[in-house]
């Protein structure tokens, strides 16, 4: 297996306990509701312009420098380009999501986006990663958007399938992989091992030169209760609470789910990890102030929310 790595100047990747640091002027422009099938995943859209992709390969945008400087990164769900209006025939409904190079090029042209979040949890499709990776290679760009891909959980299809998919998605051109619904400390340790076996050069507090994102999501009360122990494991980048799934697991108690979300954030901060959360125009400034440093948007107001978040972060 080839080693998946990237060059770069050595940086400190550890975040302070507060999750914030003094802002550094002039850095380049560079989670979560519940998993597969949620409305946020399906509603994602952009206002980006379009450019023609080229064969030139640009390095992924440096979200790691942002995190090292106490600045948050902002991203969007990759939208399904298949039409969903009422004119579609019944036979056309229920088809898998459609992703194109042209759509990826449009996302790449939007300077607000630091990363893109492709949700393949409900319908695994490694070819989509290849298509998007190729489309993100835009002419005249010194940096391309970081592409993060969520795959089905270990519990969905088994450990061996998850192991194979981590390696496959990285080989297809992704810059990071998200393992959802991590249930136990041991399962978290197993998930981290997938990246080691794939030879991935993972960014982590102990490896600030790493160029691959390894993200774990905890989404049920037992896993959230083990967040501190999971965060202490070496070899991964982001620990996040799937607050939508957690809310459902808590019989709709949103306040209890938010308490769990904040506990995961505290554990991530203490360990020097990043933490991702979905946000919108109403709460993005608060989420930035709380110390979440990977903000994920969806829907027609995604760009507006990111502008608000960037202003709140001093970007």
C-alpha positions as CSV (number, residue, x, y, z in Angstrom):
1,X,0.0,0.0,0.0
2,X,1.4,3.4,-0.9
3,X,2.0,5.9,1.8
4,X,-0.5,8.7,1.6
5,X,1.4,11.8,2.7
6,X,2.2,15.4,1.8
7,X,5.0,17.8,2.3
8,X,4.8,21.0,4.3
9,X,6.4,23.3,6.7
10,X,6.4,21.9,10.3
11,X,3.6,23.5,12.4
12,X,2.2,23.0,15.8
13,X,-1.1,21.2,15.5
14,X,-2.1,21.3,19.2
15,X,-4.9,23.5,20.2
16,X,-5.1,25.1,23.7
17,X,-7.7,24.1,26.2
18,X,-9.8,27.1,25.1
19,X,-9.7,26.0,21.5
20,X,-8.7,29.5,20.5
21,X,-5.4,31.4,19.8
22,X,-4.5,34.9,18.7
23,X,-5.5,35.4,15.1
24,X,-2.9,35.5,12.4
25,X,-3.6,37.9,9.6
26,X,-3.4,36.9,6.0
27,X,-3.8,33.1,6.2
28,X,-5.2,31.6,3.1
29,X,-9.0,31.1,2.9
30,X,-9.5,27.7,3.6
31,X,-19.4,17.8,12.7
32,X,-22.7,17.4,13.2
33,X,-26.2,16.4,12.7
34,X,-27.0,12.8,12.6
35,X,-25.7,10.6,9.9
36,X,-26.9,9.1,6.6
37,X,-30.4,10.1,5.3
38,X,-30.8,13.4,7.3
39,X,-32.3,16.4,5.6
40,X,-29.1,18.4,6.0
41,X,-27.3,15.9,3.8
42,X,-29.9,16.1,1.1
43,X,-30.4,19.9,1.2
44,X,-26.9,20.9,0.6
45,X,-26.4,23.5,-2.1
46,X,-24.0,26.2,-3.2
47,X,-23.9,29.6,-4.9
48,X,-20.6,29.0,-6.5
49,X,-19.6,29.9,-10.0
50,X,-18.1,27.4,-12.4
51,X,-14.7,26.9,-13.9
52,X,-13.3,24.2,-16.2
53,X,-11.3,21.6,-14.4
54,X,-7.8,20.8,-15.6
55,X,-5.4,17.9,-15.2
56,X,-3.1,20.1,-13.0
57,X,-2.9,18.7,-9.4
58,X,-3.0,21.3,-6.6
59,X,-2.3,20.5,-3.0
60,X,-5.3,20.4,-0.6
61,X,-6.0,23.7,1.2
62,X,-4.2,23.9,4.5
63,X,-6.9,23.5,7.2
64,X,-4.1,22.4,9.5
65,X,-2.5,25.8,9.5
66,X,-5.9,27.3,10.4
67,X,-6.3,24.9,13.3
68,X,-2.8,25.5,14.5
69,X,-3.5,29.2,14.6
70,X,-6.8,28.9,16.4
71,X,-8.9,29.6,13.4
72,X,-11.9,27.6,12.3
73,X,-12.3,26.0,8.9
74,X,-15.7,26.2,7.0
75,X,-17.1,23.6,4.7
76,X,-20.3,22.4,3.0
77,X,-21.9,19.1,2.2
78,X,-21.3,18.1,-1.4
79,X,-24.7,18.5,-3.0
80,X,-26.5,15.7,-5.0
81,X,-26.7,17.1,-8.5
82,X,-29.6,14.8,-9.5
83,X,-32.8,16.8,-10.0
84,X,-35.3,16.3,-7.3
85,X,-38.2,18.4,-8.5
86,X,-41.7,17.1,-9.0
87,X,-41.3,16.7,-12.7
88,X,-39.1,13.6,-12.2
89,X,-40.8,10.4,-13.1
90,X,-41.5,7.8,-10.3
91,X,-38.9,5.6,-12.0
92,X,-36.3,8.3,-11.5
93,X,-36.8,8.7,-7.8
94,X,-34.7,6.8,-5.4
95,X,-31.7,6.8,-7.7
96,X,-28.2,7.2,-6.2
97,X,-26.8,10.7,-5.8
98,X,-25.1,12.2,-8.8
99,X,-21.7,13.9,-8.6
100,X,-19.9,15.4,-11.6
101,X,-16.5,17.0,-12.3
102,X,-18.3,20.2,-13.3
103,X,-20.1,20.3,-10.0
104,X,-16.8,19.8,-8.2
105,X,-15.3,22.6,-10.2
106,X,-18.1,24.9,-9.2
107,X,-17.4,24.1,-5.5
108,X,-13.7,24.6,-6.0
109,X,-14.4,28.1,-7.4
110,X,-16.1,29.3,-4.3
111,X,-13.5,31.0,-2.1
112,X,-15.6,30.6,1.1
113,X,-15.1,26.9,1.3
114,X,-12.1,25.4,3.0
115,X,-13.4,21.8,2.9
116,X,-16.1,19.6,1.3
117,X,-18.0,16.9,3.1
118,X,-19.1,14.0,0.9
119,X,-21.7,11.8,2.7
120,X,-21.4,8.2,1.4
121,X,-22.7,6.6,4.6
122,X,-26.1,5.7,3.2
123,X,-24.9,4.8,-0.3
124,X,-21.2,3.8,-0.6
125,X,-19.8,4.9,-4.0
126,X,-16.0,5.2,-4.3
127,X,-16.3,6.3,-7.9
128,X,-17.9,9.5,-6.7
129,X,-14.7,10.3,-4.8
130,X,-12.6,9.8,-8.0
131,X,-15.0,12.1,-9.9
132,X,-14.9,14.9,-7.2
133,X,-11.2,14.7,-6.7
134,X,-10.6,15.2,-10.4
135,X,-13.1,18.0,-10.6
136,X,-11.4,19.9,-7.7
137,X,-8.2,20.2,-9.7
138,X,-8.9,23.7,-11.1
139,X,-6.6,25.8,-13.3
140,X,-4.7,28.5,-11.7
141,X,-5.4,27.3,-8.2
142,X,-2.5,27.0,-5.7
143,X,-4.7,25.0,-3.3
144,X,-7.7,22.9,-3.7
145,X,-10.5,22.2,-1.3
146,X,-9.9,19.5,1.3
147,X,-12.2,16.6,0.5
148,X,-13.6,14.6,3.5
149,X,-15.7,11.5,3.0
150,X,-18.0,9.8,5.4
151,X,-18.3,6.1,4.9
152,X,-20.7,3.5,6.5
153,X,-20.0,2.7,10.1
154,X,-18.2,-0.4,11.4
155,X,-21.5,-1.6,12.8
156,X,-23.3,-1.3,9.5
157,X,-21.2,-3.7,7.4
158,X,-18.5,-5.1,9.6
159,X,-14.9,-4.4,10.5
160,X,-13.4,-5.8,7.3
161,X,-15.6,-3.7,5.0
162,X,-14.8,-0.5,6.9
163,X,-11.1,-1.3,6.8
164,X,-11.2,-1.8,3.0
165,X,-13.2,1.3,2.5
166,X,-10.8,3.6,4.4
167,X,-7.9,2.5,2.2
168,X,-10.1,2.6,-1.0
169,X,-11.4,6.1,-0.3
170,X,-7.9,7.5,0.4
171,X,-6.6,5.8,-2.7
172,X,-9.4,7.4,-4.7
173,X,-8.2,10.9,-3.8
174,X,-9.9,11.9,-0.6
175,X,-8.0,13.9,2.0
176,X,-9.8,12.4,4.9
177,X,-12.3,9.7,6.0
178,X,-15.0,10.0,8.6
179,X,-16.1,6.9,10.6
180,X,-19.6,7.5,12.0
181,X,-21.3,5.8,14.9
182,X,-18.2,4.7,16.8
183,X,-19.7,2.9,19.8
184,X,-16.9,2.0,22.2
185,X,-13.3,2.8,23.1
186,X,-12.2,-0.4,21.5
187,X,-14.1,0.3,18.3
188,X,-12.4,3.8,18.2
189,X,-9.0,2.1,18.5
190,X,-9.9,-0.3,15.7
191,X,-11.0,2.6,13.4
192,X,-7.7,4.5,14.0
193,X,-5.9,1.3,13.1
194,X,-7.5,1.3,9.6
195,X,-5.6,4.5,8.8
196,X,-2.3,3.0,10.1
197,X,-2.8,-0.1,8.0
198,X,-3.5,2.1,4.9
199,X,-0.2,3.9,5.5
200,X,-2.0,7.2,5.9
201,X,0.0,10.2,7.2
202,X,-2.7,11.3,9.6
203,X,-2.6,14.8,11.1
204,X,-2.9,14.6,14.9
205,X,-1.6,16.5,18.0
206,X,1.4,14.2,18.0
207,X,1.9,14.4,14.2
208,X,1.4,18.1,13.2
209,X,3.1,17.4,9.8
210,X,0.4,14.9,8.8
211,X,-1.7,15.6,5.7
212,X,-4.7,13.2,6.1
213,X,-7.7,13.7,8.3
214,X,-9.0,10.8,10.3
215,X,-12.4,11.7,12.0
216,X,-14.4,9.7,14.5
217,X,-18.0,10.4,15.4
218,X,-19.7,9.4,18.6
219,X,-23.5,9.4,18.4
220,X,-25.0,7.4,21.2
221,X,-25.0,8.1,25.0
222,X,-22.5,5.3,25.9
223,X,-20.0,6.5,23.3
224,X,-20.4,10.1,24.3
225,X,-19.8,9.0,27.9
226,X,-16.5,7.5,26.7
227,X,-15.5,10.7,24.8
228,X,-12.6,11.6,27.2
229,X,-11.0,8.2,26.8
230,X,-11.5,8.1,23.1
231,X,-10.0,11.6,22.7
232,X,-6.9,10.4,24.5
233,X,-6.2,7.7,21.8
234,X,-3.3,8.7,19.5
235,X,-3.4,8.8,15.7
236,X,-6.6,10.7,14.7
237,X,-7.6,14.2,13.9
238,X,-11.2,15.1,14.7
239,X,-13.6,13.9,17.4
240,X,-17.2,15.0,16.8
241,X,-20.6,14.4,18.3
242,X,-23.4,13.5,15.8
243,X,-25.9,15.6,17.7
244,X,-28.9,14.6,15.5
245,X,-28.4,10.9,16.1
246,X,-27.7,11.5,19.7
247,X,-30.9,13.5,20.1
248,X,-32.9,10.6,18.6
249,X,-31.1,8.1,20.9
250,X,-32.2,10.3,23.9
251,X,-35.8,10.2,22.8
252,X,-35.7,13.7,21.3
253,X,-34.2,15.5,24.3
254,X,-32.2,18.2,22.5
255,X,-31.0,19.8,25.7
256,X,-29.4,16.5,26.9
257,X,-27.9,16.0,23.4
258,X,-26.4,19.4,23.5
259,X,-24.9,18.6,26.9
260,X,-23.3,15.5,25.3
261,X,-22.1,17.6,22.4
262,X,-20.4,20.0,24.8
263,X,-18.8,17.2,26.7
264,X,-17.3,15.9,23.4
265,X,-16.1,19.4,22.6
266,X,-14.4,19.6,25.9
267,X,-12.7,16.3,25.5
268,X,-11.5,17.2,22.0
269,X,-10.1,20.5,23.2
270,X,-8.3,18.9,26.1
271,X,-6.7,16.4,23.7
272,X,-5.7,19.0,21.1
273,X,-8.1,17.5,18.5
274,X,-10.4,19.4,16.1
275,X,-14.2,19.1,16.6
276,X,-16.8,19.5,13.8
277,X,-20.3,20.7,14.1
278,X,-23.1,21.6,11.7
279,X,-24.1,25.2,11.8
280,X,-26.4,27.8,10.2
281,X,-26.9,31.5,10.1
282,X,-28.5,31.6,13.5
283,X,-25.9,29.7,15.5
284,X,-22.6,29.8,13.6
285,X,-21.2,32.8,15.6
286,X,-22.0,31.0,18.8
287,X,-20.4,27.7,17.6
288,X,-17.3,29.6,16.6
289,X,-17.2,31.3,20.1
290,X,-17.6,27.9,21.8
291,X,-14.5,26.7,20.1
292,X,-15.7,24.4,17.3
293,X,-13.1,24.6,14.6
294,X,-14.7,22.7,11.7
295,X,-18.1,24.3,10.8
296,X,-20.2,22.4,8.3
297,X,-23.0,24.1,6.4
298,X,-25.9,23.0,4.1
299,X,-28.7,24.5,2.1
300,X,-29.2,27.7,0.2
301,X,-28.0,29.8,3.1
302,X,-24.7,28.0,3.4
303,X,-22.6,30.8,2.0
304,X,-24.3,33.4,4.2
305,X,-23.7,31.3,7.2
306,X,-20.0,30.9,6.3
307,X,-19.6,34.7,5.8
308,X,-21.1,35.2,9.3
309,X,-18.8,32.5,10.8
310,X,-15.7,34.0,9.1
311,X,-16.6,37.4,10.5
312,X,-17.1,36.0,14.0
313,X,-13.7,34.2,13.7
314,X,-11.9,37.3,12.4
315,X,-11.2,35.8,9.1
